[in-house]
Amino acid sequence: MKAWIRGLADAVPGKRIGTESEVSAAICFLLSPGAAFISGDTLRIDGGASQGSRVWPLPKAKNVEVFNGFHRAVKPKIFSQD
């Protein structure tokens, strides 16, 4: 499973897995007054992975700077090299 999980980044144009901060930023927005007029939609937080396929591959993204809003965030051990 480790190899499969680590390989998930290959399906993302930015060739990386999203951070806690990137996911929670979207959640915080939806919980904020700024989202008061939003009603019923799907917000994909997948770095564009759902936009491509084997038939229609996506180019590697150029804007892949990681947003890390948590000063104590820790990368999951599964993504460290053995």
Rosetta constraint file for C-alpha pairs under 8 A:
AtomPair CA 1 CA 5 HARMONIC 6.07 0.50
AtomPair CA 2 CA 6 HARMONIC 6.04 0.50
AtomPair CA 2 CA 78 HARMONIC 6.44 0.50
AtomPair CA 3 CA 7 HARMONIC 6.02 0.50
AtomPair CA 4 CA 8 HARMONIC 6.55 0.50
AtomPair CA 5 CA 78 HARMONIC 7.82 0.50
AtomPair CA 6 CA 78 HARMONIC 7.42 0.50
AtomPair CA 6 CA 79 HARMONIC 6.15 0.50
AtomPair CA 7 CA 11 HARMONIC 7.69 0.50
AtomPair CA 8 CA 12 HARMONIC 7.38 0.50
AtomPair CA 8 CA 17 HARMONIC 7.45 0.50
AtomPair CA 9 CA 14 HARMONIC 7.82 0.50
AtomPair CA 9 CA 15 HARMONIC 4.88 0.50
AtomPair CA 9 CA 16 HARMONIC 4.60 0.50
AtomPair CA 9 CA 17 HARMONIC 5.36 0.50
AtomPair CA 10 CA 15 HARMONIC 5.23 0.50
AtomPair CA 10 CA 16 HARMONIC 7.28 0.50
AtomPair CA 11 CA 15 HARMONIC 7.06 0.50
AtomPair CA 11 CA 49 HARMONIC 5.62 0.50
AtomPair CA 12 CA 16 HARMONIC 6.53 0.50
AtomPair CA 12 CA 17 HARMONIC 7.63 0.50
AtomPair CA 12 CA 46 HARMONIC 7.48 0.50
AtomPair CA 12 CA 47 HARMONIC 5.97 0.50
AtomPair CA 12 CA 48 HARMONIC 6.12 0.50
AtomPair CA 12 CA 49 HARMONIC 4.44 0.50
AtomPair CA 13 CA 47 HARMONIC 6.92 0.50
AtomPair CA 13 CA 48 HARMONIC 6.37 0.50
AtomPair CA 13 CA 49 HARMONIC 6.51 0.50
AtomPair CA 13 CA 58 HARMONIC 6.18 0.50
AtomPair CA 13 CA 59 HARMONIC 6.22 0.50
AtomPair CA 13 CA 60 HARMONIC 4.61 0.50
AtomPair CA 13 CA 61 HARMONIC 5.05 0.50
AtomPair CA 14 CA 47 HARMONIC 6.96 0.50
AtomPair CA 14 CA 60 HARMONIC 5.84 0.50
AtomPair CA 14 CA 61 HARMONIC 4.88 0.50
AtomPair CA 14 CA 62 HARMONIC 7.20 0.50
AtomPair CA 14 CA 63 HARMONIC 7.55 0.50
AtomPair CA 14 CA 64 HARMONIC 5.39 0.50
AtomPair CA 15 CA 60 HARMONIC 7.24 0.50
AtomPair CA 17 CA 47 HARMONIC 7.97 0.50
AtomPair CA 18 CA 22 HARMONIC 6.28 0.50
AtomPair CA 18 CA 23 HARMONIC 7.22 0.50
AtomPair CA 18 CA 46 HARMONIC 7.19 0.50
AtomPair CA 18 CA 47 HARMONIC 7.07 0.50
AtomPair CA 18 CA 66 HARMONIC 7.87 0.50
AtomPair CA 19 CA 23 HARMONIC 6.62 0.50
AtomPair CA 19 CA 66 HARMONIC 7.46 0.50
AtomPair CA 19 CA 67 HARMONIC 7.29 0.50
AtomPair CA 19 CA 68 HARMONIC 6.87 0.50
AtomPair CA 20 CA 24 HARMONIC 6.02 0.50
AtomPair CA 20 CA 68 HARMONIC 7.65 0.50
AtomPair CA 20 CA 70 HARMONIC 7.97 0.50
AtomPair CA 20 CA 73 HARMONIC 7.52 0.50
AtomPair CA 21 CA 25 HARMONIC 5.82 0.50
AtomPair CA 21 CA 67 HARMONIC 6.45 0.50
AtomPair CA 21 CA 68 HARMONIC 5.35 0.50
AtomPair CA 21 CA 69 HARMONIC 5.29 0.50
AtomPair CA 21 CA 70 HARMONIC 6.28 0.50
AtomPair CA 22 CA 26 HARMONIC 6.80 0.50
AtomPair CA 22 CA 45 HARMONIC 7.99 0.50
AtomPair CA 22 CA 67 HARMONIC 6.10 0.50
AtomPair CA 22 CA 68 HARMONIC 7.18 0.50
AtomPair CA 22 CA 69 HARMONIC 8.00 0.50
AtomPair CA 23 CA 27 HARMONIC 6.60 0.50
AtomPair CA 23 CA 45 HARMONIC 6.51 0.50
AtomPair CA 24 CA 28 HARMONIC 5.95 0.50
AtomPair CA 25 CA 29 HARMONIC 6.19 0.50
AtomPair CA 26 CA 30 HARMONIC 6.34 0.50
AtomPair CA 26 CA 45 HARMONIC 7.90 0.50
AtomPair CA 27 CA 31 HARMONIC 6.28 0.50
AtomPair CA 28 CA 32 HARMONIC 6.10 0.50
AtomPair CA 29 CA 34 HARMONIC 6.82 0.50
AtomPair CA 29 CA 35 HARMONIC 6.43 0.50
AtomPair CA 30 CA 34 HARMONIC 7.56 0.50
AtomPair CA 30 CA 35 HARMONIC 5.24 0.50
AtomPair CA 31 CA 35 HARMONIC 6.87 0.50
AtomPair CA 32 CA 36 HARMONIC 7.26 0.50
AtomPair CA 46 CA 50 HARMONIC 6.90 0.50
AtomPair CA 48 CA 52 HARMONIC 7.55 0.50
AtomPair CA 51 CA 58 HARMONIC 7.62 0.50
AtomPair CA 52 CA 56 HARMONIC 5.45 0.50
AtomPair CA 52 CA 57 HARMONIC 5.21 0.50
AtomPair CA 52 CA 58 HARMONIC 5.44 0.50
AtomPair CA 53 CA 57 HARMONIC 5.29 0.50
AtomPair CA 53 CA 58 HARMONIC 7.61 0.50
AtomPair CA 68 CA 73 HARMONIC 7.67 0.50
AtomPair CA 75 CA 79 HARMONIC 7.09 0.50
AtomPair CA 75 CA 80 HARMONIC 7.91 0.50
AtomPair CA 76 CA 80 HARMONIC 7.42 0.50
